[in-house]
Amino acid sequence: MRIAFCHNLKTTDSLEEAEYDTQTTVDRLRRALESGGHDVRMVNMNGSVAGIVARLESMRPELIFNTTEGRGGPLREAFFPALFETLKLPFTGGGSRCCALTLDKLATLRGVAAAGVPTPRSLVVAQGSHGISRAELEQLRYPLIAKPNFEGSSIGISSRSVVWDLKELEELLKDLLRDFPDGVLIQEFVPGRDVTVAFLEALTPSILSPTGYTYLNSAENPHNIYDYRLKNEASEKVQVDRDPHLSPETLENIRTWAERSSNALLVRDVGRFDFRVAANGDAYFLEANALPSLEEGAGLLLAAEQRGLGYDEAILAIVQSAARRHGLATGSPKPLRPGLRLGLTFNLKRTDARADDTEAEFDNPGTIAGLKSALEDLGHEVVELEALKDLPIRLTESGVDAVFNIAEGRAGRNREAHVPSLCEFLAIPCTGSDATTLAIALDKSLAKRLLVQAGVPTSRFQLFTTGDEPLDTALRFPLIAKPNAEGTSKGLDERCVVETEPALREVVRRLVNRYLQPVIVEEYVSGREFTVGLVGWPRPTILPPMEVIFLDRDVRHPVYGYELKLDFNPRTRFEYPARVNRRELERLGSVALQAFDTLGCRDVARIDFRLPEDGVPRVIEVNPLPGLSKGFSDLCLVAEGAGMSYESLIHEILKGVLQRRAWSVL
């Protein structure tokens, strides 16, 4: 089958991403799915919802393998299953109703209790409510345990979670409600141990043997709680027990109650049920997980091993179960839904960029092939259209529905606008910014005039045409000079930063003679260098910044120049996402969006910055036609740092033209 593997990829150690899949787990799951002969398409759900919808509609998978946890709020796990249901796309696991129910611990407890499953007495208090009445508390017996009602992965659970009196409870609730205002579950604490029961619907019986936990340092965990620290930060101190040594009566009860719980909660294909077993053998249901961990070594996979299933077989059993109930065959994939006929316009690099920078901005065959492959994976037919002199004829005759443009143009100040202008003339929708924006952005001085007029922070500058013009007395050294209408930092290196007027005039004359165009001179801004990517339409998503870190301490005024951009260089390293505080992140994003809007950018752009000591980012340059070489170009690294695959980045750029095309044919 053609399977879309929808997941949230963990990119940080933040609490918000605690339940997301690591790259290791994602890769292992992909291999398991492919071992069954399936055509697996990776869909990282961290991107924009509009982009995800457009990609799924274009891809039209036969089945979605879903591990998506969602992004926030008490209905987050239900959001994407509800979306799949709306799109009428079959998927693994419980539906939106099941996921909404199982993330709500109190609702889960009430649901299984109605089916005759024993549960500890519990109640929920939320921020803004009238608090807990004494009558409600008197129904519960100490000790109590308090934990977030809408969280998984033991988030919010610690050694403080068990309390013995009202004062302790009130202090704990104050902290928990501050961090988890949607609701905190207060529950009678059962001294004992945790036991989990896995569910694989494809098997008969579907309830697997229970597994338990052994904590290697009991002094640090007197209540035998699998808390957040142990689950996420000190997993080496926890051992999963394949056999928790339950009495036959307790074992039978737990299996019965797990089966009842799966029916009451509408769990499908895969799930996990957690119980607490007291010293006397009494067992109490605690919670259910409709999206259990599928990391190697998880209790569910160990329980599957006891039934003779290896990792791959267990994952394929989930697919088999979902396929069976959706009435799907698990044979060869159906053909993709017909996509669009896309023209891919580009300029092909034929010279050695180290020896001759004439074609430095052009793309190599590998970039073209990778981009074509990504577009084809999205279900589109791709027609390669090199931007040569006969492009007007070939584009007219190509019959393409739209154009994905990365062509830099052959020559002239307006060269980047040539293909968009041609597309506009022929009424063919085109990705990226229109001809006006591309022409303005390539002219650095003209772009900076508009940025200054709009109040976008950038350094002071002056345009030179010969090098003999009087120097603006308002400019302060050091100054930096570069060709006014070139990309890829052509002509730029550390020699372009000068401290005196004679040195400045020498550099300007050299650049004017070499590139036969005006030279822009700007005040050099000391500080950290960042680049920020923006993708999407009509409102772009601002990706986390990447920092360019200069490693050569002997260079007084470092610049991200031409030689450094040719290949990865020991004089620089890139940190993506960059290490910035919240204020720096907000400022970089805000100024990037302001610059993007000021120049009328569309679909994609990369904004380069220097961040001086005053904390106000200065725009160095706006590039609305950034490089798209997978694993190399700055924007691709920025997207990678944001947890966005190359294919997802390309689709984010493409979706705007798809939407604009849809409007044009209505």
Secondary structure, 3 states (H helix, E strand, C coil): CEEEEEECECCCCCHHHCCCECHHHHHHHHHHHHHCCCEEEEEECCCCHHHHHHHHHHHCCCEEEECCCCCCCCCHHHHHHHHHHHHCCCECCCCHHHHHHHHCHHHHHHHHHCCCCCCCCEEEECCCCCCCCHHHHHCCCCCEEEEECCCCCCCCCCHHHEECCHHHHHHHHHHHHHHCCCCEEEEECCCEEEEEEEEECCCCCCECCCEEEEECCHHHCCCCCCCHHHHHCCHHHEEEECCCCCCHHHHHHHHHHHHHHHHHCCCCCEEEEEEEEECCCCEEEEEEECCCCCCCCCHHHHHHHHCCCCHHHHHHHHHHHHHHHHCCCCCCCCCCCCCCEEEEEECECCCCCCCCHHHCCCECHHHHHHHHHHHHHCCCEEEEEECCCCHHHHHHHHCCCEEEECCCCCCCCCHHHHHHHHHHHHCCCECCCCHHHHHHHHCHHHHHHHHHHCCCCECCEEEECCCCCCCCCCCCCCEEEEECCCCCCCCCCHHHEECCHHHHHHHHHHHHHHHCCCEEEEECCCCEEEEEEEEECCCCEECCCEEEEECCCCCCCCCCCHHHHHCCCCCEEEECCCCCCHHHHHHHHHHHHHHHHHCCCCEEEEEEEEECCCCCCEEEEEECCCCCCCCCCHHHHHHHHCCCCHHHHHHHHHHHHHHHHHHHCC
